[in-house]
Amino acid sequence: MKRNASIAAFCLNILISIALLYFIYVNHSYQVTYVCILNHNVYTLPLSLMAILFVFTGMIMGFLSSKITSYRNQKAVSAYERKTESLSVKSEEDAAKIKALEAKIETLETALEAALNKE
């Protein structure tokens, strides 16, 4: 199942790349004018360059957000594993205590029977 999802993601990536290349080819002669918010200058760039900048910025942001999410998920898995381990250790300790108490009860029952049979 994971392999199929990987193949589908790869195919989708190829299709988006082809669409981007087609967009760049068709619109390479168009110019985009915009005002920079920081220094209030007016810039003119080819639409194809603007598209490439947006795509690469999106790719970088997507990569960073996936790494952050992966890190958070790994921390949650580690916390869950520690909790499960501590519960397992606690249940083993409880089982050992129960066995010890059963052994004590058995010893006391044997001693009581021996004391009752002695009289």
Beta strands, then each sheet from edge to edge (+ up, - down):
strand 1: 31-35
strand 2: 42-46
sheet 1: 1+ 2-
end
